[in-house]
């Protein structure tokens, strides 16, 4: 058994499990009592394992060492038994060194005009400065890129290695190599050297001060410097509205109309509970909520509770029942029985998909359309997040979450940062600590620092049923003991993918074309998981592709779709609102705020109270 101590970490109880060496107590009690004692002893041993895994997880950021070791040994054993591949890799190394030697000789003579022997990936921004073309820095950059290329070939080109293990090891090696990139060190980064010379080293002094400040903020669990300028309810999340419903998991916000008439069918937005809802209601200039109300829609938003240890047993089904279904029930009362345009963002879209499929099974037709914003229902190709999702990793996470009751926001943030470590970690190290520059904090970054927790049971359900087993896409996911399927969805579907999404890759989102028997309008927009969604009209450099695949059309692969779909400049927001408006009725007077006759009295002003929970 485990008990709690003041700092929140569990410890072993000294009186749990008093047994003899034989495993049996000396008393001659009944068989039932013996089974109870045996069960208690088993629980003690299991809890001992879980506690040790919890302690280990705190030092590994939640990454299972066994999963990493399994990937390495799978690769190492197969490579050790492949002398031909070893010789091939040796030949590749010699060839790489020959290329580097030739480039070094040319660069020493030609300087910046020397043609590179290898180019960085399109997404790699580390060597874009013109100073990286100067000798000897161009040699540093080229040697690193060649080293990176060789290791990628070494870990991914060995026959017999499990695909997931090869990709996992490739990811680990890439993260390890990134630590030693020449951009990360003052003496090998020309931009840092020039700045240090120009400022007589004061940039490094500022960098040290920035580091100490960040360390203090991290210790106090505070966001980056500048987030205090974005205050919920004052500078962000300021669209007028009322909280009209509250239960243990959600607050439902109804926003005030800004047009004389509105479409009778309201829009209900289900955000992910891994984030605060106000990513869709930031400043008035980039608030999707404000934009929708300005287009003549009644908008409702779910604001999730930030769970604590007391919510450890809250399940994924609880989120469907007390979240989506409770919100639909309330919106239906306010909208006087009109059908609903439901939209789900990220994990909220996955939850909406399960709710919509369960409603179809019950012949509940209250949804007029469904929109999935950067959301997935098939997780077989869910990007690099899948690299560490196997039985070993999930069991390790479960042991960690069981002890603390939830997955902490800082643990999740670290995992997402690793997916784009060059952009989210090392670029900040260079700017803050080597160049001594503080990048200005903008609203999206301030929101990103305001993360939430994930209850133990819910996150375990999600990882096992959806991520690992892919039950929803493959027809095994059950609601109230009945299997549900997205093929039961027959209402129009709007699905949005973003080009550089590392959380919900757009080809995975595109699978709604396969999973449902509906007309699917798919949009691929520029940007990433967050910035691609928060894309108000007037944002520079925005573009999107959009096409509808009707139920009777021949299926197109994602690459075929991308090659054939027309491209448009600007934000996708107007295209979506036009799509929803075409499937809505003629405008009429807006509904009342809440439904007092049905017990939905306005409780308080938006953004409510749950959004403030830390």
N, C-alpha and C positions, 0 to 999 in steps of 0.2 A: 504494500500500500504506500501511497505517497501523501505527504502533507505539504502545506504551504508555509513558506517563511516570509518575513517582512518584505524582502526585495522582490517578491513575486515568483521566485524560482522554487520548484518543488524539491523536496529532499526525501530520502528514504526514512521511513519510520523504523526505529530500532526494535519495536515490538511486533513487527509484522512478519509472521512466518517462523515460529519457534518449532523446529522439527529435529528429530534425531537423524543420525547419519543414514539410517535406513529409509528416511523419508516418511516414517510413520510415528505417531505419538504412542506412548506406552499404555494409554488408557484403552480399555476394551469397550468402546461405545458402539452404537448401532451403525449399520452400513450407511444410513442416510447422513449421520453426523460425520462419518469418515469421508464421504463424498464432499460434504461442505468444507471440511478441512483441506482436502486435496485441491478443491477449487480455489480456496483462499491462497494456498501455496502457489498454485499455477499463476494466479493473478499477481502475486508478489514477484515471481520471476519475470512475468511479462512486463510489469511496471518497471522493474529494474532495467530491462532492455530499453524500454521507451525513455526512461529518464537519462540513460547514458546516451541514447541517440539525440535527445534534446540538448544535452550539453555539447555534444559534438556538432550539432547543427548550428549552435551559436558561434562556433569558430569557423564554419565553412559557408556562412551566408545561406544556409538551407540546402546546399548542393550535396547530394549523396556521394561520399568518397567511393562507395562500392560501384555506383554507376560509372564514375570516371575510370576506376580501375578496370572494370569489365571492358570498357571501350579500348583502353590501352592494351590489355593482355590479348584481346581478340586480334588487334592489329599486329602486335609484336609476335605472337605465335605464328600467324600466317606469313608474316614477313620473314621470320627465321627459317621457315620451311620452304622459302621461295628464293633460292640462290640466283635464279635468272633475274628476278625483280631487283635483288640487291645489286647485281652487276649493272642493271639498267639505271638504277638510281645513282650509282657511282659514276656512270657515264654522264648522266645529266648534271651531276655536281661539277665534273671536270669541264663540261661544256659551259656551265654557268660562270665558272671562274675564268674561262677563256674569254667569254663575252665581256666580263667585267674588266679584265686586263686590257683588252682592246679599247674599251670605252675610256678607261683611265688614261691611256696613252693619248687618245684623240682629244679628250677633255683638257688635258694638260696643255695641249698645243692650241686647240681651237676655242677653249673657254666656253662661253654660253652658246656658241654656235654648234657644239657637238650634238649630233643626233642621239637621242636616248636609245638604249638597247631594250628597254622595257617601259611600258606605260602603266601608270597606276589605274586601278578600277575607276569607272566613271563616278562612283560615289565617294571615292577617296579624295578628300580636299587637302590633305596634309602638305602636298608638295606643289601647290598651285602658285605660290609666290615666285616671282621672277628671280629672286635671289637663289633659289634652288637650282638654277641653271649655271651658276658660277662654280668654278673649281675652288676647293675640293668638295663643296657641298653636293654638287651633282653626283659625285662618286659615292658619297654617303647614302644619298637617296636611292641610287640605282642598286647598290649592293644590298640594301634592305629589301627592296622590291624583288630582287632575284632570290634572296634568301626566303622570302615569303612564298614566292612561286614554287621553289623547290619543295618546301615543306608541304604545301598543298598537294603537290604531285605525290609526295611520299606517303601521306596518310590516306589519300583517296584512291590510289591506283593499285591496291593490293587485292588480288582475287581471293574470294572466300570470306572476306570480312563483312559482317552484317552492315547493311546500308546505314542504319541509325548509328552504329558504333563508329563507322568511318566519318560520318558527318559530325558526330559529337566530338571526336578527337580533332577533326579539322577546326571546329569552333574553339576548342580549348587551346590548340596551338596558335590560332590566330590571335586570341586574347593575350597569350603569353608573349608572342612576338611583338604585339603592339606596345607592350611595356618598354621594349628596348628600341623602339623607333627613334631615329636620330632627331626627330622633331621634339622629343621630350627632354632633351638635355641642352643646357645653355651653350656648351662648347661646340655642338654639332648642329645647332639651329641658327642659320644666318640672320634671321629676323631678330632673334633674341640678342645675338652678338652686336648687331647694329644698334639696337635700342640700348643695350648696356653701355656701349661706348658713348652714345650720344648723351646719356643721362648720368654718366659716371657711376653706374651701378645702382642708382636710386630706384630703378624699376624692380630690382631684386629685393630691395628693402621693403618697397610697397607690397611685393609678392609675399614676403614673409609675414607681413602684417595681415594681409588678406588670408593667408593660411591659418594664422592663429585665430582670426575672427571666425572663419568657417568652422574651425575645430570647436570653438566655444558654442557656436550656433548648433552644431551637430550634437554636442553634449546636452544642450538644453532642448533638443528636438524642435528647433526653430527653422523656418524656411530661410532661403538666401536673403542677403541684405537687399532691401527695397520692396519686399512683399508687403510690408506694412502700409505701403501706398495704395494697395488694392484691398479695400475693406468690403466684405460681403454686406450688401444692403445699403452701402454708401456710394462706392465707386463701381462695383460689379454686382450683378444680380439685383438690378434696380428696376426692372420692368414691373409696373404696378399690378398687383393681384392680391388674392386672398387664399389662405389655407382653408379649404372647405371640408377636409376629412383627415383624420389621423388615426392610425393604429400603432401597434408596437414596431412595425417595420417601415411604414411610410407616412409621409405627409403628402397630400395631394393639393397642388396649387392650381387655382383657376386664375388666368390672367384677364385683366380688364380689357374690353374691346376698345379699339381706337378708330373704328369706322362705324358709320351710322347703322349699317346692315352687315350681317355676317352669313356665311354659309351655314345651313342648319347642322351639317355633320361636323362635329368638333375634331380636333387633332389631339391625341393623347400620346405623349412622349415618355418612353421608358428608358432612362439612362442606365448605364452600368453602375452597380453599387460599389465598384472598385474606385469610383470617382465621385466627386460632388457634382450635382446636377448642373451647376451654373456655368459649366463649359459651354452650354448652349444659351446662356444668358449672361455674357460677360459685359463689356461696356455697351451702351446703346448703339455704337457704331458697328459692332460685330455680333450683336445678339440675334440668334436665330429666332428666339421667341418674339422679340420685338418686331422682327421682319414679318413673321407669320401673322401677328395681330394686325399689322399694317396692310396685309393683303386680304383682310376680311375673314379671318378664321378665329374661332374660339379655341384657345390653346390651354391644355392641361399638362402639368408636369409632375412626375413622381420625384419626390425628394426622399432618399433612403436614409434610414437611421444608421449611424456609425456604430457597429456592434462592439460589445465588450465581452469580457470573459463570461458574463452571465448568459450570453447568447450562443455559447459553444454548441448547443444541440439544435440550433436553427438549421433546417434542412433546405435543400434546393426547392423542394415541394412547398415549403413554407413561403419562400420568395414568390413562387408562382401564385399561391393561393392568397396570401396576405398582401402581395405586391400587385401583380398585374390584374388578377381577377377582382380584387377589392377596388382597384382604381377603375376598372371597366364598369363595375356595378355603380360606383358613385357618379361617373361621367354620364352613364345612361340616364340616371335620374335627373341630372341637371339639363341634359340635352333633350329631355322629354321624349325619350325612346328612339331618337334618331341614331342611325348607325355611326360608327366611329372610324376615323382614319387613325390607325395605331402605328407608331414609329418606335423602333428600338435601336439604341446606339450601343455598339460593342457588345459586351456581355448582356446588356439589356435586350438586344436584338435576339440573342440566343434564347433568353427566357421568353420573349414574346413569341418566338417560333413554337416553343413547347406549349405555351398557353393557347395559341391559335389552333394548333393541331388537336389539342384536347377539346377545345370548343367545337371544332368540326365534328369530332366523334360524338358529341352530345347534341348535334344539330343546332348549336348556338350560333346564330348568324349576325351577331351584333357588330362584327367588324366589316366595314365597307372596303377598306384596302389595308395592306400592311406594308410598311417601309422598313428596310433593314439598312442601317447606316454603319458601314465598316463592321458588320456582324457576320458570324459564321454559324452554320449548323452542321457542317461536315468538317471534321478536324483531322483528316488524314494528311492534308497538306497545309497545316496551320503555321508554317514558317519555322524559324529557329526555336520557337518556344517548345516545339515537339521534341527537340533533341534530348531533353532531360526528363521527358515524361515516359517513364516505364515503371514497372512494379517496384523496383528498388527505390527510385526517386520519390514516388508517391508514398510508399510506406515510411520513408524517412521524413517527409513533410508531415505526414499524419502524426508521427510520434512527436514532432516538434509542436504541431498545432494543438495536440491533445493536452500537453502540459500547460500551454499558455491560453488555450481556448480560442485562438484566432491566429490568422496569418497577419503579421504586422505590416503596416504600410511601408515602412522603411525596407523590410525584406523584399516586398514586391517591387519597390522602386529600384533596388539594386539589380534585380533580375532584368528589368526592362532597360536599364542603363547599359548592361553588358551587351545587349543585342545591338546597340549602336555606340560602342565604347569610344570610337574616334570622335563622334559628334557630341556625345553626352558626358564623357569623362575627360579624355585627353585634351580635347580642344579647350576645355575649361582650365585644366592644369596649366596649359601653355599661356592662356590669356591672363589668368588670375595671378599665377605664382611666378611665371618667368617674365612676362611682359609687364606685370603689375597693373593690369587693366581690369576694371570691374565692368562687365557687360551690363547694360541697363536691363532691369527686370520689367517685363511687359506682362499684360494680364494673363496670357496663356501660361506663362512660366509661374506666375504667382498661384494660379489655379492648380498647376501640376504639383506644387508643394503642399497642397491642402488635400492629402490623400486620406483614404479610409481603410478600415480593416476588413478581413474576410472571416466569417465564423468557421470554426473547425469543421463541423459536419457538412455545411453547405459546400465548402471548398473541396472537401473530400468527395462528396457526391459528384460535383462538377468535374473534377479531375478524373475520377474513375469512370463514370458513366458516359460522359460526353467526350472528354479529351482522349483517354486511354482506349476505351472500348468502342467509341464512336457510335453509341447506341441510338442516338436520335436519328442520325442519317441512315442507319441500317435497320431501323424498324424494331429495335429491342427496348427502347425507352418506354417506361410505363407510367401512367398517371391513374391513381386509384385502381391499380391492379390491371389496367388495360393498356395494351401496346398502342402507341400513337405513331402516325406517319405524316410527313409533310406532303405526301401525295394527296392527302385529304383537303389541302388548301386549294380553293378554287376562286378566291377573290384576287383582284389584280395585285401584283407585287412590284414594288420599286426597290431595287437593291443598289447600293452605292459602294464602290470599292475605290481605294486611293492608291496611286501609283507606287509610292515608296513605303507602304504600310508594312511595318515589321511585327505588328501584333495580329492583324487579320489580313494576310496577303490577298490581293484583289482576286487572284485566281481561285482562292478558296471561297471568297464571297460569291464569285460567279457561279458556284455550284448550285445556287438556288434555281438555276435554269434546269438542272437535272433532278433536284429533289422534289420539286412541286409540279403539279399539273395545272399551272396557272399561266396567264400571260405575264411575263416578267420583263420589266423595263430595267435594263442594267445601265449604270452610269459609271464610268471610270474617270476620276478627276485627278488633277495634279495635286501634289502634296502628300503628307503622311497621315498617320492614323488620327491625329488631332487637327493639325493645320489644314488638312484636306477637307475636313468636315466643317470647320469654322472658316468659311470662305465667303464672306459677304460680297455683294456686288460692289465693284469698284476696286477690289484687291488687285494689285498689279501682278501680271504674269500668270494669271489663272486661266485654265482651259479644261475642257472635259469632252469625253466621247459619250454618245448616248444612242441606244437602239433598243427596240422592243422585239422580243422573241415570243410569238404567239403560241398558244398551246398546240396548234396544228403544224407549226413550222419544224423544219429539219434542224436538229441540234448543230450548233457551231461550237467548235473548241474555243477556249479563251483566246488563243493566238489568232484564229480565224476571225473571231469577233473584233479583236483589236485592229486587225488589218482592214476590216470592212466598215466598221462603225464610223459614221460621220463625226467630225471634230468641230467643236465650237469654242470660241474664245469667251472668257469671262467666268462668272460664278455659276455653279449648278443650282443655286437656290431658286432663281426664277423658273428654271425648268421643272423643278420638283413642285413648286407651288402651282404652276400651270397644270401639271399632271394631276395633282390632287383636286384642283378646281374643276377640271373636266369631268371628274367622277363625283362631283358634289351637286347638290340641288341649288336652285335659285336662292339668292340672298334674301334674308328677312331680318326682323328685329333680333338683336342678341338675346340669349337666355339670361335668366336671373343669375346673380352671383350666389352660387350654391343652390341648394334645394331645401329651403327651410321646412316646407311641408313634409319632406321625407327625412327630416332629422339632419340635414346637412347645412347647418348654420355656419357662416364664415367664422373661423376661430381666431384668426389674427392676420396681419398683413404679410405678404410675401417679403422675404423668402422663407419665412417660417422659423422653426427652432432647430430642427434636425441638422440643417446645413452648418450650424455653428458648433456641432459636437466635435470634440477632438479625441 
